[in-house]
Amino acid sequence: MYAVVSKEKIQLPPGTVMRIPGTWQDYCDLRDSRGDGSIPRIKFCNGEISLMSPLPRHGREANILADIVKVLLDSQNRNYEAFTLTRFQKCGYSGKQA
């Protein structure tokens, strides 16, 4: 499978990481072209757009870590609430400021 990145389609083989120069508007266009999909993961920082298509093991590893944390919290009788990921944005700003 070849990598394809356009405003109409983003297709990356599993395990691919791409970094391309771009503007905030380029980032928003690419992000919106995914629709409700979460793959590839897209980030914007300091004029660079990062695209990452995770391997299946990434999801398994994250799930195992979450299970370990839950077991530890349960063993200590600590209350916790699990939440899904949420993205907040301020137009023109990345999540990490220099």
Buried (B, 14 or more C-beta within 10 A) or exposed (E): EEEEBEEEEBEBEEEBEBEEEBEBEBBBBBBEBBEEEEEBBBBBBEEEBBBBBBEEEBEEEEEEEEEEEEEEEEEEEEEEEEEEEEEEEEEEEBEEEE
